[in-house]
Amino acid sequence: RLLTMNNLITYIIPTYRGHRTLTECLQSIFCQEGQVDAQIFVVENGHQTKEIKLICDQYPQVRYFFTSIKSRSHARNVLLDKIETPFVAYIDDDVILDQNWSKEGLTNFDSTLT
């Protein structure tokens, strides 16, 4: 199977009261060069707020999860069994990716990537 940007990567974004920065983080994922589709999981941990769920609900490609355990590490790993792609990117909710971030990083793993 030919690997494409569409079936390679899952982004896991742990968040704890990150409603001020999450939208920009998500937008930077959607603007990745060559990427049409990706799995995107937002994991709110420790404290559940309406704001995070409302942000996630604006984007059909984002799946929202909540864990009562306040731990960034736990939030990153709790969804590993749901991943359907060969690569995972853990991104904090205040990170803004350069538009070539995933393309450049994944190209190093497979020179046939299109």
N, C-alpha and C positions, 0 to 999 in steps of 0.2 A: 504494500500500500504506500502510495506517495504521501509523504508528510507535508501538510500545509499549515499555515498559521491558524487555520480554522479548527483544527482538531488536536492541537498540541498542548495547550496551556490552561491551567486552572489558576485563578487568582484567589487567594484566601486573604481576607482583610479582617483582622481582629479589631474590634473597636470598643472603647470604654468612654462613653460620653463624648464621642468624636463627631457629633452632628455639625460642628462648625467647619470641619475640613473634609468630611466624607464625600460630598458632592464633587468637589474638585478632584479628589483622588479617583473617583469613578469615571469622571469625564476624561481623565488622562489615560485610563485603560481603554475607553471607547475610541480614543483618537490614535491608537497604535497603528503605525504604518503596516499595511498589508493584512491586517487582522479584521475579519468580518464577524467572527463568532468566537467566544471563549466561555468557559465556565467561570462565573464570578460568585463567590460565597462571601457574604458579610456575616461575621460572627460577633454579635454583641455579647459581652461577657461581664458578669458581676452585677450589672445594674441595667435594667431594661427601661428604655425610654420610648415615647411615641415618635420622637423626631427621627431616630435611626430607621425604624420600620417605615415611616412615611417616605423617607428618602429612597429606601430600597424599592418600595412599591411603585415609584415613578419609572423604574427601569425593568421591563419584563425579563431581561436576561440576568438579573441579579437575584440570587436566592438568599433570603434572610434566615438566620438561625440565632438562637439565644441559648446561652449556657449560664447557669447561676454561679458557676465557679469563676471568680475574678482572677484570671491568669491569662496573660497573652500567650504563653506556651500551650496551655490547654486549649485555648480558642483556635490556635493554629493547627493542632493535631486532632481535635475531636471529629473533624469531617474527612479524614483521610480515606475512610472506606466509601465515601460518596464520589470520589474523584474518578473521572473516566478518561483522563488525558495522561500522556507520559510525563509531563512536566508540571510542577507546581511552583507558583511564585507567591511568597509570603510578603505582603505589602502592608505597612502600617497605614492607618486612616489619614495621616497627614502628609503622605508621600504623593508628589506629583511626578509622574513618569515622563521622561522625554519621549517624543513620538516614535522614536526608533528603538526604544529600550528592549522590547521583547524580540523584535526582528534581529537585532544585533546579537543579543544573548543566545537565542536559539540557533542562529546560523552557525555558531561555533560548534554545536552538537551534531549537525547534519548538513553537509555541503549540498545535498539535493533539495533542501528546503526551498519551497517556492511561495 
